Amino acid sequence: MSAFTEFDQERREINELLEQGYRIVNIEEDLDGARVKFMRSGPVAAVQVLQLLTADARKHVTTVLPGIQRTPEEAVESSV
């Protein structure tokens, strides 16, 4: 599998979880990559953990992190 294909697969998994309402609650990095813990609150709380192996996927997480971590109310307040 090419490096881009691996990254694209990891990026899609990240984006799918975010679209499903999960939020990133923890990132642990080591020599094997990064473990990103996602949590979704609501009537039935759910936790997912992704093991990211590509450096580009780890960069993608840190790029989308600031924008997704704000609640809609915080986003409105910061744009005023």
N, C-alpha and C positions, 0 to 999 in steps of 0.2 A: 504494500500500500504506500502511495506517495505521501510525502510530508504534508502537502496541501490537503489531500483526502482525509488524513488523520485529523488535522486541524479543523476542517470543515465539519466533520462528524461531531467533534467535541463542541464546536461552536453551536451547531444545531441543537445538541442536547441542552446546553446552557440556555439558549434562547427559548426552547420549548418549556423548560421549567419556569422561566421568568414569565412567559405568557400564561402559564397555568396559575399564576398568583404566588409562586414561591419567592421567598426573599433569601438573599445570601446572609447567613448568620455567622459563618466561620470559614476561614481559609487557613490551612496548614500546609506549609511547603517543606519538602525535604529533597533529597537527591533523586528520588523516584518520580518527582512531579509535585502536584498539588492536590490535596483533598479539599473539595469545596462542599460545605454543608449548606443545604437549602432547607427552609422550613416554610410551611404554609399554615397559617392560622385559620380559624373558623370553627364550625361545629365539630369537624373531625380534623384535628391537627395531623400533619404529615411531615415526615423528614425524608430527604433524599440526599445521598452523598455521591458526588462524582469524583473520579480519579482522573485528573487532567495530566496527560503525559507530554503534550506539546507546549513549547514556550509561547507560541502564538495564542493558544487557547488561554493560557494563564494571563497573557497581556490583555486578551479580550475581556476577561472577568474584571480586571482592574480598570479597564476603560469604561465598562458599563456600570460599574459599582456605584459611583457617585450619583448618577442620574436615577437609578432604580431604588436607591435606599431612602429617598425622600418620599414622604406621603404626599398625596395630592394636595393636601392643605398647605404643606411646607412649600411645594412648588409654586402655588399661587402667591403665597406670602413673599417669596424671593423674587417674583416677577413684578411685584408692585413697587 
